[in-house]
């Protein structure tokens, strides 16, 4: 009876507000903090090694990355524009930050080869930054006069309004290269098929796992998952940035080891690893 | 200076944001009654979005006015776009977003147009699937076979051919296994990679190593 009363009291007692007095009482709050600190140290160490010229592991070539110049070159030969877009994320999202590396690269290539680059947007703040990035790329290529602000287009904040606008732009402007880079939702296949219909060479890079099958089916090259972020870092060709990609890979190996150990422990009836991660 | 100030701001706001989202004393701290730092940050984001909306409106108007002025191809559509854009905004401003006219335009035009665009996906899936499922090599053959089984597992004719009560649970049983075991395993592996990639990308920006948002390719 006493035990039952105690259990009832425990059930009625409010859950503690914090973990260790400072972390909010949500899953993985403490583990997440320590993991974050470990990642920052790892990134810092790898960058320092790269700066000092010490050996760091090589990162493999990504086929999609090699195709950027080929795609812009093809557009130049055909006298047709290049289209690049990022649908879903706003300026505060890391997908957009990664997209900007691709945008700067593509815009610089286009400026160098004297090819029009059309950028379509669904977010007005992203569009403003994109315009500056493209303008700067034209400036760096020594052709600031060739920059056309009308080619950086704000379409609609509405998903299918944007989709209709971009599909229409692709059908009218007939870009020879179509870059779909960033986070996408249901519009992914419509945009990719619109590009395929006009015969554009298509390169997609996305972290949206649900949309990757569509891109793989409809595009010539697709960078999947972390390749999207690694590619953004690799574009800079700086060993310092390479260091962060190596840190990312080491983190993945660490995760794999944690998963294997956790699976073995769970098989033998211990949930210590799960509790550690969820703490 | 033009590049240093935004980089310092990015780092400072990253630290503030991490602190005020991850540490309970900072989350709960009120600098004025009922006002937390996080609520003020959210408000500033809303304010920026509203200002950004104005920029989007200016960009869209400038682009289509230029199209009309230069009589580019399909310039009539630009006229129509400007009429709809400002017309709908004026209706909303005068009669309010809860007025019957405003709601009717939304329900009678935007919703069906949205559905029409979404329904086009079915046809695009068919054409993309046709290209992807052509047998060219071992990988595309595996893709075709697996896709065929999953399709049969989802439609009633699959149930008629090989019942879910039969050996292995029929097409449905195999489809469920494909989706819940190999598919989930790959999706989770991909998700871990994406999480780490995003984490590294965020750290690069916070530490000022990735400066693409400032423009330039260096």
Interface residues (C-beta under 8 A of the other chain):
Chain A: X17 X18 X21 X22 X23 X24 X25 X29 X32 X33 X36 X39 X40 X43 X44 X47 X91 X92 X94 X95 X97 X98 X100 X101 X103 X104 X105 X108 X123 X124 X125 X127 X128 X129 X132 X133 X135 X136 X137 X140 X149 X150 X152 X153 X154 X155 X157 X158 X159 X160 X161 X163 X164 X172 X186 X189 X190 X192 X193 X196 X207 X209 X212 X214 X216 X217 X218 X224 X225 X226 X228 X229 X230 X232 X233 X236 X240 X241 X244 X245 X247 X248 X251 X252 X255
Chain B: X18 X22 X23 X24 X25 X27 X45 X48 X49 X52 X53 X54 X55 X56 X57 X59 X60 X62 X63 X66 X73 X74 X110 X113 X114 X117 X118 X120 X121 X124 X125 X127 X128 X129 X131 X132 X187 X190 X191 X192 X193 X194 X196 X197 X198 X199 X200 X201 X202 X203 X204 X205 X207 X209 X210 X212 X213 X215 X216 X217 X218
